[in-house]
């Protein structure tokens, strides 16, 4: 990370610094998303054995909540 005072930087140097900060953040976000996606893909296989099972003809209903 740079330690140059922004007040002494040229406009081009400030633009480059902002672009560098943005790029590092973007790379971190991509790595985090890929890590999360990889984890999400592996979880269903691990938890499938303990998942809920519904019969093919399960009657599900939802009733209104009482007010109050």
Buried (B, 14 or more C-beta within 10 A) or exposed (E): EEEEEEEEBEEEEEEEBEEEEEEEEEEEEEEEEEEEEEEEEEEEEEEEEEEEEEEEEEEEEEEEEEEE
